[in-house]
Amino acid sequence: MTSAWMVRAGRDGEREDAALQEGFAIAGWPELGDLSTIGTRGELRELVASTYPDRRDAVIANWTGQLWRFTRLFEAGDLVIVPIRSKDQLAIGRVSGPYQYRADAPPGFQHVRPVRWLRTDLPRSAVLPDLQTSLGSLLTVFGLTRHGAVNRILHLAEHGTDPGDPNGGAIESRDELLAKATDEAAEEAPRLTIRQLLGLWGAGRRTADVVAEIERELAEHGLTTRPPFTEGWIDNTIELVPVSVEPDPETVFERRATTQRDDVAVPADELPPVLLRIGDLEAASRPVCSVSADDSLIAATTRMLANDYSQLAVFDDSGAVRAVSWESIAKASIAHREATLGEASVPVRVVDHDASLLANVNEIYNVGYVLVRGSAGAITGIVTAADLTLQFANMATPTALIAEVERRLRRRVDEVFTLDEIRAASNKPSKTNSAADLTLGAYEHLLKEPTRYHRLKWPLDHALFVDTLTTVRKIRNELAHFSTTDPVTDDQLRSIEGLINMLRTVDPRP
């Protein structure tokens, strides 16, 4: 299947003439030598990392991805577009040979792919706006997949006109999203929720494996998220933004100051330890209902009644914040015959969104609430004792249900199978004295054999039961390893509840 690739001719178009005159697509990275002997992507990454030791992991992954595409993924016959900046034109050709390293060429001109040019003077204006944005990626080497790019580029090469996108340009997959995010000409970065981002990778929660996969693929496309998708409530909005392009030869060996931080990414090895943070609660990103310090107490109480709130934030002209609650109003009313909002307002604790949740539990329960300050310094939410109760209930519910699953399986397996059979299903037979010592994986192993399963005498479909048990076992492993603070998804909770319903029905004993 034919692919289409963009290969830029340098930051300032310095490789344009050589590309057209000599019949090559040319990549930069002059510090790297011959890449033809590199056998695996891992070897290439090691070489890039050792050549550019001061670059962040995300940049190394980005450059490795570009070079791997250029040296290994281009196929003979694939389409290549090279922008001709000096003339605001495009050159379109077909790959005609494997990667070559020209040791005698000037620095920055050694890494090449032979190309048979089909057209070298196509006006950029001939390309319709949607495809033009795809051509505007910051990367040096990248694939063109959006908007029916392959057929349109071929049509442009043969006829000089753009037939347009037959699909209407909607983003339907993560490939579409990644391509849109790398568009240099796009007016704004793609925005979506963390939950939507996970969904494009077929995931519902930020487990360690899911996070690693998304971070790797984003890095390969030169992208990261702002703020990091690993932080905050799962329905918070993030942007996809570029990390870096190819190295600038004049600055490639300059060491970054150790205190420097980009506003889009921090190296994984510099991130703080994983913990349950205030910002992981939905309430930490919920708009805060507030009143001005100049408002009346009646205005504040009316707003509290209208929204069924127990407290409000109170901001003065300088931006300082206090709070008013039913408790503080009651105390002020006792102390003052006609209490004002100022007399009913009390100091309130403001905590950063990345503060430890557990370290603030006592404060929240004792006072009833805290305000949450986002990374930009603004108040982004309010976390109350009720929010804590809901959070811990959400965390505890699936765990409690799975514990019931294990207890019900244990009781029936102990009744039906001998100790030797139970031990045979365990990965620690010498330490197994009853079904109580089995894991969900061991139950799955024991019951996947139909003849053993039917000894339970449960009128349930064997395949469906085992499939559901497998799903719940995987959920249980996520919860047991604390791989994410995200709540279980609706589908996951339905799987757990479905297994519970099966077990309660076939064995109604409490």
VEXDREN-2710 file (C-alpha; in Angstrom, 1 decimal):
% VEXDREN-2710
k/r/px/py/pz
1/MET/0.0/0.0/0.0
2/THR/1.4/3.4/-1.0
3/SER/2.2/5.9/1.7
4/ALA/2.9/9.6/1.5
5/TRP/5.7/11.4/3.4
6/MET/6.8/14.9/3.9
7/VAL/10.5/15.6/4.1
8/ARG/11.5/19.1/4.9
9/ALA/14.6/20.6/3.2
10/GLY/16.1/22.3/6.3
11/ARG/15.0/25.1/8.6
12/ASP/15.7/27.7/5.9
13/GLY/15.3/25.5/2.8
14/GLU/19.1/25.0/2.6
15/ARG/18.7/21.5/1.2
16/GLU/16.2/22.4/-1.6
17/ASP/18.6/22.8/-4.5
18/ALA/20.5/19.6/-3.7
19/ALA/17.3/17.6/-3.3
20/LEU/15.9/18.7/-6.7
21/GLN/19.2/18.6/-8.7
22/GLU/20.5/15.4/-7.3
23/GLY/17.2/13.5/-7.0
24/PHE/17.1/13.0/-3.2
25/ALA/15.0/13.5/-0.2
26/ILE/17.6/14.7/2.4
27/ALA/17.4/14.6/6.2
28/GLY/19.5/16.5/8.6
29/TRP/21.1/15.3/11.9
30/PRO/24.7/15.8/10.8
31/GLU/26.1/14.6/14.0
32/LEU/24.9/11.1/13.3
33/GLY/27.0/8.8/11.1
34/ASP/25.9/6.0/8.7
35/LEU/22.6/4.5/9.8
36/SER/22.5/1.7/7.3
37/THR/23.9/-0.8/9.8
38/ILE/21.3/-0.1/12.5
39/GLY/19.2/-3.2/12.8
40/THR/16.5/-2.2/15.3
41/ARG/14.7/0.8/16.4
42/GLY/16.1/0.3/19.9
43/GLU/19.7/0.5/18.5
44/LEU/18.8/3.7/16.7
45/ARG/17.4/5.2/19.9
46/GLU/20.6/4.3/21.8
47/LEU/22.7/6.0/19.1
48/VAL/20.6/9.2/19.1
49/ALA/20.6/9.3/22.9
50/SER/24.4/9.0/23.0
51/THR/24.9/11.6/20.3
52/TYR/22.6/14.1/21.9
53/PRO/23.1/13.4/25.7
54/ASP/21.6/16.7/26.8
55/ARG/18.2/16.2/25.1
56/ARG/15.1/15.1/27.0
57/ASP/13.7/11.6/26.5
58/ALA/10.7/12.9/24.6
59/VAL/13.0/14.7/22.1
60/ILE/15.1/11.5/21.7
61/ALA/12.0/9.5/21.0
62/ASN/10.8/12.1/18.6
63/TRP/14.0/12.2/16.6
64/THR/14.3/8.4/16.7
65/GLY/10.8/8.1/15.2
66/GLN/11.6/10.5/12.4
67/LEU/14.9/8.8/11.5
68/TRP/13.4/5.3/11.7
69/ARG/10.7/6.4/9.2
70/PHE/13.2/7.9/6.9
71/THR/15.7/5.0/6.9
72/ARG/13.3/2.0/7.3
73/LEU/9.7/2.8/6.7
74/PHE/9.9/4.6/3.3
75/GLU/9.1/2.0/0.6
76/ALA/9.9/2.1/-3.1
77/GLY/7.0/3.8/-4.8
78/ASP/5.9/5.8/-1.8
79/LEU/5.1/9.5/-2.5
80/VAL/7.4/12.2/-1.1
81/ILE/6.7/15.9/-0.8
82/VAL/9.5/18.4/-0.3
83/PRO/8.5/22.1/0.3
84/ILE/10.4/24.6/-1.8
85/ARG/10.3/27.6/0.5
86/SER/12.2/29.9/-1.7
87/LYS/9.5/29.7/-4.4
88/ASP/6.4/28.8/-2.2
89/GLN/6.2/25.6/-4.2
90/LEU/6.1/21.9/-3.6
91/ALA/8.1/19.1/-5.2
92/ILE/6.4/15.7/-5.5
93/GLY/8.2/12.4/-6.3
94/ARG/8.3/8.7/-5.6
95/VAL/10.9/6.9/-3.5
96/SER/13.2/5.0/-5.9
97/GLY/15.8/3.4/-3.6
98/PRO/16.9/2.5/-0.1
99/TYR/18.5/4.7/2.5
100/GLN/22.0/5.9/1.7
101/TYR/24.7/7.6/3.7
102/ARG/26.9/9.9/1.6
103/ALA/30.1/10.3/3.7
104/ASP/31.6/12.8/1.2
105/ALA/28.6/15.2/1.3
106/PRO/28.6/18.4/3.4
107/PRO/27.3/18.1/7.0
108/GLY/23.5/17.9/7.0
109/PHE/23.3/16.4/3.5
110/GLN/24.5/12.9/4.2
111/HIS/21.3/11.0/5.0
112/VAL/19.3/10.6/1.7
113/ARG/16.6/8.6/0.0
114/PRO/16.7/8.5/-3.8
115/VAL/13.6/10.1/-5.4
116/ARG/12.3/10.2/-8.9
117/TRP/10.6/13.6/-9.1
118/LEU/7.2/13.7/-10.8
119/ARG/6.7/17.5/-10.4
120/THR/9.0/20.1/-8.9
121/ASP/7.0/23.4/-9.5
122/LEU/3.6/22.8/-8.0
123/PRO/2.3/26.1/-6.5
124/ARG/1.5/25.6/-2.8
125/SER/-1.7/27.5/-3.5
126/ALA/-2.9/24.5/-5.6
127/VAL/-3.3/22.5/-2.4
128/LEU/-6.7/23.1/-0.6
129/PRO/-6.5/24.5/2.9
130/ASP/-7.3/21.2/4.8
131/LEU/-4.3/19.4/3.2
132/GLN/-2.1/22.4/3.5
133/THR/-2.4/22.3/7.2
134/SER/-1.2/18.7/7.2
135/LEU/1.9/19.8/5.3
136/GLY/2.6/22.4/8.0
137/SER/3.9/20.0/10.7
138/LEU/7.0/21.1/12.6
139/LEU/8.6/17.7/12.1
140/THR/11.3/17.2/9.4
141/VAL/10.0/13.7/8.4
142/PHE/6.4/12.7/8.9
143/GLY/3.6/10.7/7.3
144/LEU/0.6/12.3/5.6
145/THR/-2.5/10.3/6.4
146/ARG/-5.3/12.9/6.9
147/HIS/-7.9/14.0/4.4
148/GLY/-7.2/11.3/1.8
149/ALA/-3.7/12.6/1.4
150/VAL/-2.2/9.8/-0.7
151/ASN/-4.7/10.0/-3.6
152/ARG/-4.8/13.8/-3.5
153/ILE/-1.0/14.1/-3.6
154/LEU/-0.9/11.7/-6.6
155/HIS/-3.6/13.7/-8.3
156/LEU/-1.7/16.9/-7.7
157/ALA/1.5/15.4/-9.2
158/GLU/-0.4/14.2/-12.3
159/HIS/-2.9/17.0/-12.9
160/GLY/-1.8/19.9/-10.7
161/THR/-5.2/20.2/-9.0
162/ASP/-6.4/19.0/-5.6
163/PRO/-9.6/16.9/-5.8
164/GLY/-10.4/17.5/-2.1
165/ASP/-11.1/15.2/0.8
166/PRO/-13.8/12.6/0.1
167/ASN/-14.4/12.1/3.8
168/GLY/-15.1/15.7/4.8
169/GLY/-12.1/16.1/7.0
170/ALA/-13.5/14.9/10.3
171/ILE/-11.1/13.4/12.9
172/GLU/-12.1/9.8/13.2
173/SER/-9.1/8.2/14.8
174/ARG/-6.0/8.8/16.8
175/ASP/-3.9/9.0/13.6
176/GLU/-6.1/11.8/12.5
177/LEU/-5.7/13.6/15.8
178/LEU/-1.9/13.1/15.8
179/ALA/-1.7/14.5/12.3
180/LYS/-3.8/17.5/13.2
181/ALA/-1.7/18.2/16.2
182/THR/1.5/18.3/14.1
183/ASP/0.0/20.9/11.7
184/GLU/2.2/24.0/12.0
185/ALA/-0.4/26.1/10.2
186/ALA/-3.3/25.1/12.4
187/GLU/-4.8/28.0/14.2
188/GLU/-5.0/26.3/17.5
189/ALA/-3.8/23.1/19.2
190/PRO/-6.3/20.2/19.3
191/ARG/-8.2/20.2/22.6
192/LEU/-9.9/17.2/24.1
193/THR/-10.5/15.6/27.5
194/ILE/-8.2/13.1/29.1
195/ARG/-11.0/10.5/28.8
196/GLN/-11.4/11.2/25.1
197/LEU/-7.6/10.8/24.6
198/LEU/-7.6/7.5/26.4
199/GLY/-10.5/6.4/24.3
200/LEU/-8.5/6.9/21.1
201/TRP/-6.1/4.3/22.5
202/GLY/-8.9/1.9/23.4
203/ALA/-8.5/2.6/27.1
204/GLY/-10.7/3.9/29.9
205/ARG/-8.2/4.5/32.7
206/ARG/-4.6/5.7/33.0
207/THR/-2.9/2.5/33.9
208/ALA/0.9/2.3/33.7
209/ASP/0.9/0.4/30.4
210/VAL/-1.7/2.7/28.8
211/VAL/0.3/5.8/29.9
212/ALA/3.5/4.4/28.6
213/GLU/2.0/3.5/25.2
214/ILE/0.4/7.0/24.8
215/GLU/3.5/8.8/25.9
216/ARG/5.7/6.8/23.4
217/GLU/3.4/7.4/20.5
218/LEU/3.0/11.1/21.2
219/ALA/6.8/11.4/21.5
220/GLU/7.3/9.7/18.2
221/HIS/5.1/12.4/16.6
222/GLY/6.9/15.1/18.4
223/LEU/4.0/15.8/20.7
224/THR/3.1/16.1/24.4
225/THR/0.1/17.3/26.3
226/ARG/-0.4/20.6/28.2
227/PRO/-1.1/20.1/31.0
228/PRO/0.2/16.5/31.3
229/PHE/-2.6/14.0/30.7
230/THR/-1.3/12.0/33.6
231/GLU/-2.4/14.7/36.0
232/GLY/-5.8/15.9/37.1
233/TRP/-9.4/14.6/36.8
234/ILE/-10.0/12.3/33.9
235/ASP/-12.6/14.7/32.3
236/ASN/-10.2/17.7/32.4
237/THR/-9.3/19.3/29.0
238/ILE/-5.8/19.1/27.6
239/GLU/-4.1/20.3/24.4
240/LEU/-1.7/18.4/22.1
241/VAL/1.4/20.5/21.5
242/PRO/4.7/20.0/19.8
243/VAL/7.9/19.0/21.7
244/SER/10.7/19.8/19.3
245/VAL/11.9/19.6/15.7
246/GLU/15.3/18.4/14.4
247/PRO/18.4/19.7/16.2
248/ASP/19.8/23.2/15.5
249/PRO/23.5/22.5/14.7
250/GLU/24.6/25.7/16.5
251/THR/22.9/24.7/19.8
252/VAL/22.8/21.0/19.8
253/PHE/25.5/20.6/22.4
254/GLU/24.5/23.4/24.6
255/ARG/23.5/22.0/28.1
256/ARG/20.2/23.1/29.4
257/ALA/20.2/24.7/32.8
258/THR/19.2/22.2/35.4
259/THR/16.4/24.6/36.6
260/GLN/14.9/25.0/33.2
261/ARG/11.4/23.6/32.6
262/ASP/9.4/23.7/29.4
263/ASP/5.7/24.6/29.8
264/VAL/4.7/21.5/27.9
265/ALA/6.7/18.6/29.4
266/VAL/9.0/17.5/32.1
267/PRO/11.3/14.4/31.7
268/ALA/9.7/11.3/33.3
269/ASP/12.7/10.8/35.6
270/GLU/12.1/14.3/37.1
271/LEU/8.4/13.9/37.8
272/PRO/7.4/13.8/41.5
273/PRO/6.5/10.4/43.0
274/VAL/3.0/9.1/42.1
275/LEU/0.4/9.9/44.7
276/LEU/-3.2/10.6/45.1
277/ARG/-3.5/14.4/44.6
278/ILE/-6.2/16.9/45.3
279/GLY/-6.3/17.6/41.6
280/ASP/-7.3/14.0/40.9
281/LEU/-10.7/14.7/42.3
282/GLU/-13.4/15.9/39.9
283/ALA/-14.4/18.7/42.3
284/ALA/-10.9/20.2/42.0
285/SER/-11.7/21.3/38.5
286/ARG/-15.4/22.2/39.0
287/PRO/-16.1/26.0/38.6
288/VAL/-16.2/27.7/42.0
289/CYS/-19.3/29.6/42.9
290/SER/-18.3/32.9/44.5
291/VAL/-19.5/36.3/45.6
292/SER/-17.7/39.7/45.9
293/ALA/-16.7/41.0/49.3
294/ASP/-18.9/44.0/48.4
295/ASP/-22.1/41.9/48.1
296/SER/-24.6/41.6/50.9
297/LEU/-25.0/38.6/53.2
298/ILE/-28.5/38.2/51.8
299/ALA/-27.1/37.9/48.2
300/ALA/-24.6/35.2/49.4
301/THR/-27.3/33.2/51.3
302/THR/-29.6/33.4/48.3
303/ARG/-27.0/32.1/46.0
304/MET/-26.2/29.3/48.4
305/LEU/-29.9/28.3/48.6
306/ALA/-30.3/28.5/44.8
307/ASN/-27.4/26.2/44.2
308/ASP/-27.8/24.0/47.4
309/TYR/-24.2/25.0/48.4
310/SER/-22.9/24.8/52.0
311/GLN/-20.2/27.4/51.3
312/LEU/-19.1/30.1/48.9
313/ALA/-15.8/31.7/48.0
314/VAL/-15.6/35.4/48.7
315/PHE/-13.2/37.5/46.6
316/ASP/-12.2/41.1/47.3
317/ASP/-10.9/43.6/44.8
318/SER/-7.3/42.5/45.3
319/GLY/-8.1/38.9/44.5
320/ALA/-7.7/37.7/48.1
321/VAL/-10.2/35.0/49.0
322/ARG/-12.1/34.1/52.1
323/ALA/-15.2/31.9/52.5
324/VAL/-18.7/32.0/53.9
325/SER/-20.6/28.9/55.1
326/TRP/-23.8/28.2/56.9
327/GLU/-21.7/27.6/60.1
328/SER/-19.9/30.9/59.8
329/ILE/-23.2/32.7/59.1
330/ALA/-24.7/31.2/62.2
331/LYS/-21.8/32.3/64.4
332/ALA/-21.8/35.8/62.9
333/SER/-25.5/36.1/63.5
334/ILE/-25.0/35.3/67.2
335/ALA/-22.2/37.8/67.6
336/HIS/-23.8/40.6/65.5
337/ARG/-27.4/41.7/65.5
338/GLU/-27.3/42.4/61.7
339/ALA/-24.3/40.5/60.5
340/THR/-22.6/41.6/57.2
341/LEU/-20.9/39.3/54.6
342/GLY/-17.6/40.6/55.8
343/GLU/-18.4/39.6/59.4
344/ALA/-19.6/36.1/58.3
345/SER/-16.6/35.5/56.1
346/VAL/-13.7/33.4/57.5
347/PRO/-10.2/32.5/56.4
348/VAL/-10.1/29.5/54.0
349/ARG/-7.3/27.2/53.3
350/VAL/-6.1/27.1/49.6
351/VAL/-4.1/24.1/48.5
352/ASP/-2.3/23.5/45.3
353/HIS/-3.9/21.0/42.8
354/ASP/-0.8/18.7/43.0
355/ALA/-0.9/18.6/46.9
356/SER/-1.3/15.2/48.5
357/LEU/-5.0/14.4/49.0
358/LEU/-4.3/12.2/52.0
359/ALA/-2.3/14.9/53.7
360/ASN/-5.3/17.2/53.5
361/VAL/-8.0/14.7/54.5
362/ASN/-8.1/15.9/58.2
363/GLU/-8.4/19.5/57.2
364/ILE/-11.2/18.8/54.8
365/TYR/-13.2/16.8/57.3
366/ASN/-12.6/19.1/60.2
367/VAL/-13.3/22.4/58.3
368/GLY/-15.6/20.9/55.7
369/TYR/-13.8/22.1/52.6
370/VAL/-10.7/23.6/51.0
371/LEU/-10.2/25.7/47.9
372/VAL/-7.9/24.4/45.1
373/ARG/-5.4/26.5/43.2
374/GLY/-4.4/25.5/39.7
375/SER/-1.0/25.7/38.1
376/ALA/-1.7/29.2/36.8
377/GLY/-2.4/30.4/40.4
378/ALA/-6.2/30.8/39.9
379/ILE/-8.8/29.1/42.1
380/THR/-10.0/26.1/40.1
381/GLY/-12.3/24.2/42.4
382/ILE/-13.5/23.4/45.9
383/VAL/-13.2/20.0/47.6
384/THR/-15.7/19.3/50.4
385/ALA/-16.1/16.5/52.8
386/ALA/-18.9/15.2/50.6
387/ASP/-16.5/15.0/47.7
388/LEU/-14.1/12.9/49.8
389/THR/-16.9/10.6/50.7
390/LEU/-17.9/10.1/47.1
391/GLN/-14.3/9.6/46.0
392/PHE/-13.6/7.0/48.6
393/ALA/-16.9/5.3/47.8
394/ASN/-16.0/5.2/44.1
395/MET/-12.6/3.7/45.0
396/ALA/-14.0/1.2/47.5
397/THR/-17.1/-0.1/45.6
398/PRO/-15.3/-2.1/42.9
399/THR/-12.8/-3.5/45.5
400/ALA/-15.6/-4.6/47.8
401/LEU/-17.5/-6.2/44.9
402/ILE/-14.5/-8.1/43.7
403/ALA/-13.8/-9.3/47.3
404/GLU/-17.4/-10.7/47.2
405/VAL/-16.6/-12.5/43.9
406/GLU/-13.6/-14.1/45.5
407/ARG/-15.5/-15.2/48.6
408/ARG/-18.3/-16.7/46.6
409/LEU/-15.9/-18.6/44.3
410/ARG/-13.9/-19.8/47.3
411/ARG/-16.9/-21.2/49.0
412/ARG/-18.1/-23.2/46.0
413/VAL/-14.7/-24.4/44.9
414/ASP/-13.9/-25.7/48.4
415/GLU/-17.2/-27.6/48.3
416/VAL/-16.5/-29.2/44.9
417/PHE/-12.8/-29.8/44.4
418/THR/-10.3/-31.7/46.4
419/LEU/-7.3/-30.0/48.0
420/ASP/-5.0/-31.6/45.4
421/GLU/-7.1/-30.2/42.6
422/ILE/-7.0/-26.8/44.2
423/ARG/-3.3/-26.9/44.7
424/ALA/-2.8/-27.9/41.0
425/ALA/-4.5/-24.6/40.0
426/SER/-2.2/-22.5/42.3
427/ASN/1.2/-21.1/41.4
428/LYS/2.2/-21.7/45.0
429/PRO/0.9/-25.2/45.7
430/SER/3.0/-25.8/48.8
431/LYS/1.4/-22.8/50.4
432/THR/-2.1/-23.5/49.3
433/ASN/-4.3/-25.0/52.0
434/SER/-7.8/-24.2/50.6
435/ALA/-9.5/-22.1/47.9
436/ALA/-8.9/-19.1/50.1
437/ASP/-5.3/-19.1/48.9
438/LEU/-6.2/-18.9/45.2
439/THR/-6.1/-15.8/43.2
440/LEU/-8.7/-14.8/40.6
441/GLY/-6.2/-16.0/38.0
442/ALA/-6.0/-19.4/39.7
443/TYR/-9.8/-19.7/39.7
444/GLU/-9.8/-18.8/36.0
445/HIS/-7.2/-21.5/35.3
446/LEU/-9.2/-24.0/37.4
447/LEU/-12.5/-23.4/35.7
448/LYS/-11.5/-22.8/32.1
449/GLU/-11.6/-26.6/31.5
450/PRO/-15.3/-27.3/30.8
451/THR/-15.4/-30.7/32.6
452/ARG/-14.2/-29.1/35.8
453/TYR/-16.5/-26.1/35.4
454/HIS/-19.6/-28.2/35.0
455/ARG/-18.9/-29.9/38.3
456/LEU/-20.0/-26.6/39.9
457/LYS/-23.5/-27.4/38.5
458/TRP/-24.1/-23.7/37.7
459/PRO/-26.6/-23.2/34.8
460/LEU/-24.4/-20.5/33.2
461/ASP/-22.8/-20.4/29.8
462/HIS/-19.2/-21.6/30.4
463/ALA/-17.5/-19.3/27.8
464/LEU/-19.3/-16.2/28.9
465/PHE/-18.7/-16.9/32.6
466/VAL/-14.9/-17.4/32.0
467/ASP/-14.7/-14.4/29.8
468/THR/-16.3/-12.2/32.4
469/LEU/-14.1/-13.7/35.1
470/THR/-11.0/-12.9/33.0
471/THR/-12.2/-9.3/32.6
472/VAL/-12.8/-8.9/36.3
473/ARG/-9.4/-10.5/37.0
474/LYS/-7.7/-7.8/34.9
475/ILE/-9.6/-5.0/36.6
476/ARG/-8.7/-6.5/40.0
477/ASN/-5.0/-6.5/39.0
478/GLU/-5.2/-2.8/38.1
479/LEU/-6.8/-2.0/41.4
480/ALA/-4.4/-4.2/43.4
481/HIS/-1.3/-2.5/41.9
482/PHE/-2.7/1.0/42.3
483/SER/-1.7/1.7/38.7
484/THR/-4.1/4.6/38.4
485/THR/-6.3/6.8/40.6
486/ASP/-8.9/7.0/37.9
487/PRO/-12.3/5.6/38.7
488/VAL/-13.2/2.3/37.1
489/THR/-15.1/2.8/33.8
490/ASP/-18.8/2.2/33.5
491/ASP/-18.0/-0.9/31.3
492/GLN/-15.6/-2.2/34.0
493/LEU/-18.1/-1.7/36.8
494/ARG/-20.8/-3.4/34.6
495/SER/-18.5/-6.4/34.2
496/ILE/-17.9/-6.7/37.9
497/GLU/-21.6/-6.3/38.7
498/GLY/-22.5/-8.8/36.0
499/LEU/-20.2/-11.4/37.5
500/ILE/-21.7/-10.7/41.0
501/ASN/-25.2/-11.1/39.6
502/MET/-24.3/-14.5/38.1
503/LEU/-22.8/-15.7/41.3
504/ARG/-25.6/-14.4/43.5
505/THR/-28.2/-16.0/41.3
506/VAL/-26.7/-19.5/41.1
507/ASP/-25.8/-19.4/44.8
508/PRO/-28.2/-17.1/46.7
509/ARG/-26.6/-17.8/50.1
510/PRO/-25.4/-14.6/51.8
END
